[in-house]
Amino acid sequence: MKMLIEIGVEELPAIPFLKELNNIEPKFKSALDEYNIKCDFKLDYTPRRVVLHGDMDEFAGDKVVESIGAPKHVALSSDHNWSAAAIGFAKKCGISLDELKFENINGKEVLYHKSVIKGDLSKNLLDKVINKFISSLNFGKSMRWGDGKYEFIRPIRSIVAVLDDELVDMEIYGVKSQMAFYPHRNYGYEMVKFATIDEYYSALERNGIILSADKRREKILNEFKQIEQNSGLKIELDEDLLDEVVAITEMPTALIGGFEKEFLEVPSEVIVTSMKENQRYFPLRDQNGKLSNHFVVVSNAISSDSNLIIKGNEKVLRARLSDAKFFWESDLASEFSSAKLKNITYLAGLGSMYDKEIRERQIARELAKIYEKELKDEFGGEFIDELDRAVMLSKADLATSMVYEFTDLQGIMGSYYAKHRKENHFVIEAIKEQYLPNKEGSECPKSYFSSVVALSSKLDTLMGLFSINKIPTGNKDPYALRRAAAGVIRIVLNLNIEFDIKKILSLIAQNYAKFDLGSLELFITDRLYTMYNANPSVIKACLDSGVRDIKRLNLAIIALDEISKDSEFKDNFSTFKRLANIIKDSKIESVDEGLMEHESERALYNKFNSLKLDINDTKGYLLSLFDLKPYIDSYFDNVMINSDDPKIKSNRISIIGQIYQAFLKVADIKEITI
C-alpha cells in the first residue's frame, strides 16, 4: 500500500542537516526493521519538511524473539531448585518456571526461550516507527520548544502519516497527524489540505514547493547556464555551497547582482569569502579568471519583481564589502611585523604567538642545516636571513583587522601585506603556503623554502602541544594535531627528501618541556595507516623495522604491499615466517664457514652473499631476498638447526639470522597477516 510521511518543521539549518543526510534513510529502515515492516521508500526534503514515501506492506511480519539466560550451574542450585537468576529470566520472558528449558549454545547449557510475536497491521505500528526514527536522528545541537518536553533540530509543526490515502491517526512530539502541509511562505501561512497522496504532490507544486532536491539542483544549474550565456561570465561553482542552497530553498531562483568596481581593490579572496560564507553567493569571473564585480544569489523568494530581491542582496553585500575595504586600507596603513604578536596568547604553557614564532624560527634553522644544498640551489644563494624573516612574519596577520574578521584568510592576507611591503617573493609565498596542506587532498607548499616554513609551524605545534600534554584522545582533536602530523608526512613525500622523524624530534626538543618523544614519534607514524590503501599489517611490518625516515618508509610500504598481493607471496611468506620464528630471541653472530657440514648450508650462505642488494631499490631489494626461498627450503629440509654442538647450532641460526636482519632494514615481515 502507498505510504506518505511528512515531518513538517521550521527551517532546517543546512550544514548540520546535510551532515546527517546520508544516515536518514538507513535510520528509517532500522526503525521499520525493529517492527518487522517491509517498505520500499524514498527520501525527499526541503528546508521545512522531511518526506518519506513509497510502498509499505499492509502487515508487519511475525517477529521471533530469542532470549538467552544464565548457565545451567547458575540457574539451578545444588538441590536442583531454580535460582534467583532463573526466576528473573522466567519473569522477563513472561513464562512460568515449569516452562524453563536449557539449550546447548556454543558448548554451554544455558537457559533459552524462543517466542514469536505475531505481526500487527502496519498502520497500528506506524506511530512507534516514526517516533523511533525521529529520536534516532542526530544533528549535533537540538532545540527544545513549548514546555521543553520535546527535542529536535528544529520545532516540529506538522505530521502527515497516510497509508493508501487514509490518515493514520497519531500524535508525534505533541503534534497530531493530519492530511495537510505548510506551503511556501510566500503562498501563505495557512496549512494546505489534500485528500489523496497523489493530490499531495500536485498541491506541493501549486504552492511553490519542489520536493525533490535533485530537481531543485537541476533548476539552479540550468539557470546558472543561462546567466553565464547572458553575461559572458563564468560562475565559480562550489559544490558544497550548491548543496547548501539546494537544502535551504523550496523554489530556488538564480539571480545576478553586482557591486561597485572600487571594491575589487580588496584582495579577491576577501570578496569571495564574504560572498560564500556570509551570504551564500556565487562569485563570477571573466574569461581570464579575474574576479568580476558581479555575483549570483539563489533566492527562495517568489516574486514577480526580481529586481527588489537583487537590490536587497546588493545592499547587504555592499555593507560587508565596505567593511572589508576599510579593514584592508587600515591594515595597509599599519605596521606589519611580529611585534604585536607578543600581546596574543598562543596557549597556557606555550606563551604568546610571538614565542611560537621564535620556536618555529629555531626549527627552521635546524632544518635549513639539513637541507642547505636544496635551499641554496633554489634560492640562488644565501637564504637564512630571508628564511628567518618569513618565519617571523608568518603569523603577523593574526594581529590585523582583516584576519580578525575573516579568520580563514590567515596566511593569505599576510602574503598580501608582505607583497605590499615589497618583501622577497620567497617570503611572500612561504607566508601564503605555511598552513598547507590544510585538508585531505589539498596541495602542498611548492618550494623547499615554503616547505621548511610550513614544516617548522607544524612541528612546533606538535612538539608544543605534546609538551603540555594536550594529546588527542579518541575522536577528539581540538588542536588538529592529526592533521598537522599528516601534513608533515605529506610535505616530506612531496619533496621526496629524507626525513628521519626520530632524529629531527630529538634535534629540536631542547626548546620544549621534557616529554616522551617516542609518544609523538608513534603519533606521527600512526598517520601512515590512514594515508595508504594498503594491508595495515604491511604498514606495521615496515614500522616494526625501526626505520623512521619517511621517504624510506614510503618506498617500503609501496613495495611490500605490491609484493604481498602477488599470488606466490603466501607460499613465500610461510617460509620466511618460519625463518623468523626459528631465530626469535637468538643472538646473531658472524658466520664461520668452517663449521658448515652440509651443502645446503654453503649453498644458502653463498647465494645470500652473492646478492647485490641496493636498499634504494626497495622492491628489487625485497625480491632478491624472497628469491632465496628454494635455498632456505632446502636448508630447512636437510639441516638440523638444533645441533647438539652449541657452536654449530649458533652458526646455523646465524646463517638464516643474517637473512632476516637484511629484511629488517625494510620490514619485519613476520608481522604481515594474509
N, C-alpha and C positions, 0 to 999 in steps of 0.2 A: 504494500500500500504506500501511496505517496506521503512523504514526510516533509514538513517545513517547520524549522525552529529559527526564530529570530530573537536575539538578545539585544534589545534596544538600550543604548547608553548615551551619556553625554560624551562630547567629543573625546575620542581616544588620542592620547599623546603618541605620535608616530614612532619615535625611536624605541621606547620600551615595548610597544605593541609588535613592531617588526622583529625584535629580538626573540619574542615568544612565538611568532607566526608559524614557524616550522613545527612547533610542538602541539599546535591546536588540534589538528586532525588526529594525530596519534592519541592524544588525551581523550578526545571524544570516543574514539574506538575503544580505548581502555575502559571508559565508563560503560559502553554498550556491552563489552565482554564480561564485565562484572555481573551483569544481569542476563548474560547469555542471549543477547538480542543480535540478530544478524541484520546488517543495514549497509547498503551501498550509498554513500553520501558524498557530497562535495561541499567545500568551504568557500564562502564568499564574504566580503566585508566592505564596509565603508567606515568613515570615522565615527558614525553614530549607530552602527549595528554589526553584529557578528551573526552570519546566517549559515545554517547547516541544512541542506536539503537533498533529497534523494528518495530511495525506496527502502522501506523497513518491513521486515516480516511481521505479520499480524500477531504471532505468538512467540514468546521467548522460549527457548529450548529448555528441557529439563536440565537441572544442574546437579552434578554429582559432587558431594562434599565428603572428603576423606579426612578423618581425624586420627592422629597417632598419639598415644599416651605413654605412660611410664613402662619401663621394662617389667617383666614378669616378677622378678625377685623384689622389685619395689612395690608393685601393685598388690602382691599377696604377702601377708605376714607369715611368720613361721608356723602358725596354727591354721594356715590356709583361710584366713579371713581377709576380706578386702580392706586395703589400707585407705588412709585419707586421700591419697593421690588417686586411687581408683574411684572412690566415691565422688571426688571432684570431677573426674573425667566423665563419669556417667551423667552427672548433672549438666555438664557442659554440652554433652551430646543429646540430652533430653531423653535418656533411656533409663530403664531400671537396672539394678545391679545384676539381675538374672540374665540380662541381655549382653553383659560384658563378655568380650571374646578377645583372644590373643591371636596375633598373626606374626609369621616369621618375616621380618623385614631386614634386609642386609645382614642376615645371620643372627639376628636377635629376636627373641619373642617379646613383643610389646602389645599393649592394649591398642585395639584397632576398631574403628567403626566407620562404616560407609552408609551414607544416606542419600536419597535422591529428593531434591526439592523440585516439585512439579512446576513446570513453566506456567507463567501467567500471561494474560493479554499484554502486549507491548504498551498499550495506552495506559494501563494501570501502573506501569513501572517508569513511564517517561519522566515524571517529576523527579524521581530518585536519580535517574540518569543525568538529567540536566543539572541538578544540584551538585552531584559528584563531579561533573565536568567543570562547572564554573569554579568550584573550590580548588580544583587541581591546577588551574592556570596560575602562572607566576610571572608577573610583570615587574618585579622589583618592589617598588613602593606602591602601596594601595591607599585608597581613600575610605573613610567612613562617612556615612551621611545619616540624616534623620536622627534617630536616637542613638546612633552609633552601634547598632546591633549587627549590621552587615558591613562587609569589607570587600572591595573590588577595585580595579584600576580606576574606574570612574563610576559614579552612581548609575544603577540600573533603573531605567524609566519605563520599560515596557517588555512584555514577554509574549511572543507568538509561539504556540505549540499546536500544530494542526496535523492530523492524520486522516488521509482520504477526505479532505475538505471538511472534516469535523473538528471543532475546537476541543482540545484536551484540557479539561478544567484543572488548574493547579495554581499554587501561589509560590513564587520563587523570589527570595530576598525581599519579601514584603510586597511584591508586585503580582497582581492577578493576571493570568493569561487572558488574552482577547484577540479577536481577529481584526487587528488594527495596528498601524505603524505610524511613526512620525515622518512627515515629508521633509524635503529640503527646506531649510529655514526660510529661504526666500519665497516659499509657497505657503507659509503659514505655520502656526504653532498648534493647530488642532490635529488630532490623530485622524488618519485616513482609514476608513473601514473597507474590508473586502469580504467577499462571500466564498471564494474558492482559491485554491493555491495558484491556479493559472491567472486569476484576477489579481493576485498579489503582485506578480511580476509585471503585468501591464500597468497596474496602479503605481508601481515604483517609477517607471519610465515617465508616466504622465505627471509625476510630482517631483521631477528634477533629480532623480537618483539613477546612476549607472551602477548596478550592483556588482558587476564583475570588475575586479582590479585590472585584469588583462585588457578589458575593453577601455577602461579609463586610460591606461598606459598607451594603448593604440591611438586613442583620440589625441592625447597630448603630443605624441611623436608625429602624427600627421600634421598637426597644427605647427609644430616646430619646423617641419619641412617647408610649409607654406611661408612662414616668417622668413626663413633663410632665402627662399626664392625671391620674395618681395624686397628684402633689404640688401641682398648681396653680401650678407654677413654670415658667419658660422657660429652656431650655438656651442658653447663649451659644455658638453653633455657629461654630467656627473651621475653615474648610475645610482649611487647611494642617495643622492639628493632627489633623483627621479622617483625612487622607491618611496621617499618621504612624501612628496607631493601627491603621489598616487594614493597614499594612505590617508591624507588629510583632506581629500576632495571627494565630493559625491557627483558633481557635474563640472569637471575641470575645463577651463578655457585658457589657452595660452595667449598672452598679450605682450606686445613690445612697448617698452617705455624708454626714456632717455634721461640724461643728466648733462649739466654744463661741462664743456670740454676742459675747463680750467681744473677740474678735479682729477684729470688724467696726469697732472703734475705729481700727484701722490703715487708711490710705487703700486704697480698693478696688483701685487699680492694683497695689499691692504684693501683695495676696492673689491677684489674677488672674494676675500674672506668676509668682508662686510655684507656683500650680496648674499652669499651662500649661507653663512652661519646665522646671521641676524634676520634675514628676510626670506630666505629660501628662493632667491632669484638665480637665474642662469645668465652668466656673462656672455657677451657676443664679441667675436674677434673678426678683424678684417682678413683679407686673403693672405696677408703676410704674417698672420698670427698675432698681430698687435691688438691689444685690448681697445675696444671701441667705447664710445660714451652712450651705449645702449644696454638694455637688459631685458630679459623675458621673465614675466611673472605668470605663474599658473594660478589663476583665480578660481575660487569656489563659488563666487557670487554669480547670480544670474541676473543680468541687467540688459535692457535694450540700449543703453548708452555706455559702452565700454570705456569711453573717454574719462568718465568720472572715476572708474576703477584705476585706470592708468595714472591719472593725475594724483590720486590719493597715494599710490605707491611711489610715484616720483617724489612727492613731498617728504615721505618717510625716509627714502634713501638719501635725498638731498641733505637732510638734517644729519644723518650719520656720516656722510662724506664731508660735510662741513667740519664736523668734529675731527675726523681723520686728518683733514688738511691742516687744521690748527695744530694738532699733535705733531705732525710732520714738520711744519715750519718752526715750531717751538723747539723740537729736538735738534734740528739743524743749527739753531742759534745757540744751543747749549754745548758745554764741553762733553766730548765723547772719550771717556777714559775709565779705567777701573777704580778710580778713587772713590766714587760713590758707592761701590760695592762693599766698602767697609761698614756701611750702615745697613746692609741687608743680611740678615741671619740666614745661614745655609741650614744647619741642623745643630741642635744642642750637642755639644761634644766635638763638633767639627768646625766651629767658628763661623765666620762670615763667608759670603760669596768671594770676597777678596782673598781670604785664606784658602779657599778651594782653588782659586786660580794660581796661587803661589805653589800649591802642591802639584797642580797639573803642569806647571812650568818645569818643576823638578823632574817629573816623569818624562816630559817631552825631551829634556836634555839627556836623560839616560837612554831613551830610545834613539835619539839622534846619534849617540856614540855607536850604537849597534848598526844603524842603517846610514852611516855617514856617507858612504860612497854613493848610494842611490840618491840621497838628498842633494849632494853636491852636483851630481850629474844633471839632475832635474832642475835645480835652482840656477845652475850655471856659475857656481862659486860658493863663497861663504854664505851661510844661511842662518846661523844661530841667532843673530840679533833679530831678524825678521820672525823667526820661529817663536822667540820669546814674546815679541810684540803681538803675534797672532793669538797666543795663548792668553796673554794679559788683557787683550781686547775682546776675547771670545764671549764673555758674559756681560760686557759693558752695557749692552742694550737692555738688560733687565732693569736698569735704572731710568729708562726712557718712558715718556708718556705713552708712546705708541704701543710698546710691548706690554705695558700695564693694562692697556685696553684690549689689545689683541695678543694674548699670551702665546697662541700657536705660531706667531711670527718671530719668536726669539731666534736669533741666529740670522734669519733672513733680513730683518731690519738692521741688525748690526753690520751686515755686509754693505747695505746701502749707506749707512752713516760712515763706514770706513772708506767707501769709494768717494763719498763727498769730500772727505779729508785727504784724498789722493794717497791712500796707503798703497803699498805694493800689492800687485794683483794676486800673488800667492796668499797674502794675508787676508784679502777680501774673500777669496774662495774658501779658505780654511774656516773663517768665521761662519760663512753660509752653510758649509757642509759638516760642521762639528757634531751635529746630532745624528748624522747618517751612519748606518741605516736605522731609521726610526720606527720601522714596522716591517712585518713579514713581506718580502717581495720588493721592498724599496731599494733604490740604488745605494751604492757605497761611495765614499769620497773618491774623487777622480785621480788625485795625485798622492805621491808619498808624503808631501808636505801636509796636505789636508788630513791624510790618514793618521799621521803622527799626532796632530792636534786632537782628532776625534778619539784615537786610542787613549790619549792622556786623560781626556774627560771621562771616558767610560771606566778606565782602570782606577781613577781616583774615586769615582762613585762607588765602585765595588769594594775597594780597599777601605774607604771611609766608613761605609755602612756596616761592613763586617766587623770593623774595629770597634764599633759602638754597639755591636750585637743586634743590628737591625736586619736580621736574616729572614728571608721569606719562609713562611710555613704554609703547607697545604696549598690551596689555590690563591692565598693572599700574597700579593707582591706590590705593596703601595708605592714603592720607590722604583718599580720597573727594573729590578736588578737582573731578572732573567733576560729581559730584552737587551740590557747592557752587555751581559756575558755573551749572548748570541751575536751581538754587534761586534765584539772583539774578534770572535772567530771569523765572521763574515768578512771583515776588513782584511784580516791576515790572508784568508784564502783568495780574496780579490786581488791582492798584491802578489800572491804566490811567493811569500817570503817565509824564512824560518822564524819561528816564534815559540820559544820554549816557555810555556806558562810557568812552570815551577821556578825556573831561573829568574824570570822577569819579576815575578811576585816577590822573590827574595831580594832582588836588586832594589826595589822601590819601597820595601817595608819599613825602612827606618823613619819615615815621616808619619807613622801611624802608631796608635796604641797597640801593644802586642796582642796577637790573637793567633789561633791555629791556622796558618797559611794553607795547610792541607785541606781544610774545610772549604776555602774559597777555590782552591785548585779543583776539587771534586765538583763544586757547584758549576764552574765554567765547563769542565769536560762533560758534565751531565747534559749540557745543551746539545751535544753531538747526537744524542738519541732522538732528538726532535728534528734534526736537520738532514737526515738521510732516510731514504726509502730502502732500508737495509734490514736484514735479520738483526734484531737487537743483540743477540749473543755474539755476532761478529764484531759489533762495536765494543762490547765488553771484553772480548778476546784481545782486541787491539789496545784497549786501555790497560788491560792487565799485563801488557808487555812492559809497562813502566815508562814508555815513551810519552813525553808531554809536549813535543814540538807539534804544533797544529798542522803544519804542512805535511810532516811525515805521517801523522795520524790520518789525515785526509786521504793520502795515497794508499795507506794500508787498508782503510775501511773499504774504499772503492775496489781495490784489487782483490781482497779476500772475499768480499761479498760476491763479486763476479765469479771467482773460482768456486765458491761454495754452492753456486747454483748449477754447476756442471753436473751432468748425470753420473760421472765417475767419482765425484767427490766423496760420496758416502762411503764407498769402499776404501778410498784413500784415507779418509778420516778415521776409520776404525783402526787402521794400522798405527797411525800416529798418536791416537788417543791411548792405545796400548803402550806405546813407547813412553808417553808422558806418565802413565800410571806406574811403570816399572821404575823410572828414575826418581819418583816422588820422594822428596826429603833426602835424596842421596847427594853426597859430595862429589862433584865432577872435577877430576884431576886430569893432568896431561896423560895422553895415551902412550903406553910402552909397547912398540911393535914386537919386541922380543917375547912378550907374554901371550901373543896370539897363537892359538893352537889349531884353529880351523880356517879353511879357505874362505868361508863366509864372513869371518871377521875381517880378514885382509881385504876382501872384495868391497865390503861396505866402507871400510876406513879409507881405502884408496879412491873409491868413487866420490866420497864426500870431499876429500881434499883436492880432487881434480875439478870440482865445480868452480866456475868463475862467477862468484856471487857479487852482484852490484846492488847495494841497498837502495841506490837512487832509482833503479828499475824494479819497483816493488813487486809488480806482477811476475816479472821474469825471475826475480829472486825466489819468490814462493814456489813457482812452478818447478824451478830447479830442485828445490828441496823435496817437493812432492814426487819428483821423478826417482827419488831414492826408494820408493815403495817396494819394488821387487827385491832390492838388495836387503832391505830391512826384513821383509817376509822370509827370505832365505836365512837371514841371521836368526830370526826367532825359531825357525823350523829346525835348524841344525846346531845351534849353540845353546848350551846350558848356562844361562847367565848366573844362576846361583851356585857357582862352583864352591867346592869345599875349601879351595885355596882362596883366602881373602884378597890377595893381590890380584889374582886372575878375575875374581868377581868384581872388584873395584874397577879393573881395566875394562871389562866388558860393559859395565854400566856407563863408564866414561865415554866409550865409543858411541853409544846412542845418545848419551847426555849432551855431547858437543853438538849433535844434530839439533836437539831440542833447544839448546842455547842459541843456535843460529835462528831458529823460528822465533824465539823470544825477542829478537831485535825488531820483529814486526808485530807478532801477536802470540798470545798464549792460546794455541788452537784447541787445547782440551776444553776450553770454556764454551766452544761452539755447540749449540744444540740443533740437530736437524731431524 
